[in-house]
Amino acid sequence: MALKPGKPVIAAWLGKTLIFSLPGNPVSAAVTFQLFVRAAIVGMQGVKHTALRASTARLADSVKAAKDRRTLTAGRLVDDSSGKMFVIPLRGKGSSDLVSFANAEVLIDLAMGSNLQAGTIVPILFL
């Protein structure tokens, strides 16, 4: 899967048992758990809409996606004085920086190769 963070991810059936193998770095494991494992668990419980709740927000700062992968960047939400919702990208030190990721409220969903400036409206996924 062309996803950052999130390589490698495996989902497989062993008989009637669904098995997931997640990446070793903590942020990668947390992101892929939210996207795939959580969705599978709630789906097996009969929930019809299993995806993370999505919305949009304006970027408070510029962000850049990986050239070759969809990029999910951790972010925090803030409102300005007029009530517009902004997302602040959290600048972690990579997929092993769990402390930075622990402050995230959302994932900023960046298309492969995008380079976006502050003020751009972006899709977000609520954690």
C-alpha positions in Angstrom: 0.0 0.0 0.0 1.4 3.4 -1.0 0.9 5.0 2.4 3.1 7.1 4.7 3.4 6.2 7.5 2.4 2.7 7.1 4.8 0.3 5.4 4.5 -2.7 5.6 0.9 -3.8 6.4 -0.4 -7.3 5.9 -4.0 -8.5 6.3 -4.8 -12.1 5.7 -7.2 -14.9 6.6 -5.9 -18.0 8.4 -9.0 -20.2 8.2 -11.7 -18.1 9.9 -9.2 -15.9 11.7 -8.4 -12.4 10.4 -4.7 -11.6 10.9 -3.0 -8.2 10.7 0.7 -7.5 10.7 1.5 -3.8 11.4 4.7 -1.8 10.9 7.3 -1.7 13.7 7.4 2.0 14.2 4.9 3.2 16.8 3.3 6.0 14.7 3.1 3.8 11.6 1.5 1.1 13.7 -1.0 3.6 15.3 -2.0 5.0 11.9 -2.5 1.6 10.2 -4.4 0.3 13.2 -6.8 3.2 13.0 -7.3 2.8 9.2 -7.5 -1.0 8.9 -7.7 -2.9 12.2 -10.2 -0.6 13.9 -12.4 -0.7 10.8 -12.3 -4.5 10.7 -13.2 -4.8 14.3 -16.1 -2.4 14.2 -17.2 -4.0 10.9 -17.3 -7.5 12.5 -19.5 -5.9 15.2 -22.1 -5.0 12.6 -21.3 -1.3 12.1 -22.0 -0.3 8.5 -19.8 2.8 8.3 -16.4 1.8 9.5 -14.1 4.6 8.2 -12.8 7.3 10.4 -15.0 10.4 10.5 -13.8 12.8 7.9 -14.1 16.6 7.3 -12.0 19.5 6.0 -10.0 22.2 7.6 -7.6 25.0 6.5 -3.9 24.4 6.9 -2.3 26.7 9.5 1.1 25.9 8.0 2.5 24.5 4.8 2.9 20.7 4.4 4.5 18.4 1.9 3.5 14.8 1.1 5.8 12.0 0.1 6.5 11.9 -3.7 5.4 8.3 -4.1 2.8 7.7 -1.3 -0.4 9.1 0.1 0.7 10.8 3.3 -1.2 11.1 6.6 0.2 13.8 8.8 -0.8 14.3 12.5 -2.5 17.5 13.3 -4.3 19.5 16.0 -7.4 21.6 15.4 -7.9 25.3 16.3 -10.5 27.9 15.5 -9.8 31.5 14.5 -11.8 34.4 15.8 -14.4 34.1 12.9 -15.0 30.4 13.7 -13.0 28.9 10.8 -11.4 25.6 11.6 -7.6 25.3 11.0 -5.4 22.3 11.3 -1.9 22.7 12.6 0.5 20.0 11.3 2.5 18.4 14.1 6.1 18.3 13.1 7.3 15.0 14.5 10.7 13.5 14.1 9.4 10.6 12.0 7.4 7.5 12.5 9.1 6.6 15.8 8.1 9.9 17.5 5.1 8.7 19.5 5.2 11.7 21.8 4.4 14.1 19.0 1.7 11.8 17.6 0.1 11.5 21.0 -1.0 15.2 20.7 -2.8 14.6 17.4 -6.5 15.0 17.1 -6.7 14.3 13.3 -4.8 13.0 10.4 -4.2 15.4 7.5 -4.8 13.4 4.3 -2.3 14.5 1.7 -2.4 13.3 -1.9 0.8 11.7 -3.2 3.4 14.4 -4.2 1.3 17.3 -3.0 3.0 20.5 -1.6 0.4 22.7 0.0 0.6 26.2 1.5 -1.0 27.6 4.6 -4.7 28.4 4.0 -5.3 25.5 1.7 -8.4 23.5 2.6 -7.4 19.8 3.2 -9.3 16.6 4.1 -8.8 15.5 7.7 -9.7 12.2 9.5 -10.7 12.4 13.1 -8.8 10.1 15.5 
